[in-house]
Amino acid sequence: MRKSRLKHNLVKFGLTGLLRFLNKNPRVIFYHGVDFAESINSLHINPDIFEQQMIFLLKHYEIISIHEYENRFRTNRFTGREIVVTFDDGYKNNLTLAAPILKSLNIPFTVFVSTNHIGSGDYFPTAIARIIIRYSNLSFLKIDCLKYSVTLKDSKQREKVCEAILRVLKCCNIQLVNEICNQLIANVSPDEYEELCHIHKMETPMNWTDVIKLHTEYDCTIGSHCKDHFICNIYQTEEDIREQLQGSKQIIEEKLHTSCDFLAYPNGIYRKGDITNYALTTAAEVGYKLAFTTVQDRLKSNTNAMLMPRCAARFEMDDFITKLVLKPNFFKKKKASKYL
Ligand SMILES: [Zn+2]
């Protein structure tokens, strides 16, 4: 039986309720954006589906704030039904589309922002690469700092070039990432870049006025996602890692006049080397109470507070429901702690 059919049948025959009962574990789920337009990178969920998902969570789980989650983690008081709703990066549509839905349902949420993008309005490196390589009128692309040039042809070939550049972006220090972005943008005219950004405006980050509004007018906690959507891996210097973790926390605290206690590592897969040991010890040292990965492990009583699990929310409703009951890995349950 195909996986999608299996998921559909699990939902149809009401088996997810049983699985939900059997597979209790607190879950922190994450989204990126919420938008009506089709996303260039599957990061933005349709608002109507997002609302349906929130209504579903209210019915079947206990949605709590990240502060309450931290409190229950510290005091070991989980029931296993908890859900924390989070967003990564800090897109403007978090304020314009997601926040009103969450407010109407009384749902607390957390947005992890990359503070330099909030300050500059610059699109994220992966978005820049995608919109220029996939959608520009370019027939030839040149990135001098990588000694790379390529003729752009059909969409299939463009996709391959795009994937290659995205892979390179993950293995560069922050200075080189910025240089690659500048050189990607320099391939097209300012007018074309502006037009591309307008077409893909769902990639627009919030500004500080937006972030302050989100924090003051909604039940929203602002956490850090580093200064530059910075991947805390071995390609970065320890000095840069410290600055990204500490500097982003400081500016959030200055702008919002509140402590910034939570971090979500960009591309946070610890096992793949996205987070060095230096990064996680530094995250604790500079004062984060919890730091989140993008790994959907089970939460245990001895889980490292600087390596907390999170689960990416699926967009399609049956997928969303079944993933929540099957992840974190159901079959590892026996090894789990008293967190159920
Ligand atoms: Zn991110």
Residues whose N, C-alpha, C, O or C-beta is under 5 A from the ligand:
A	BS01	ZN	D88 D89 P266
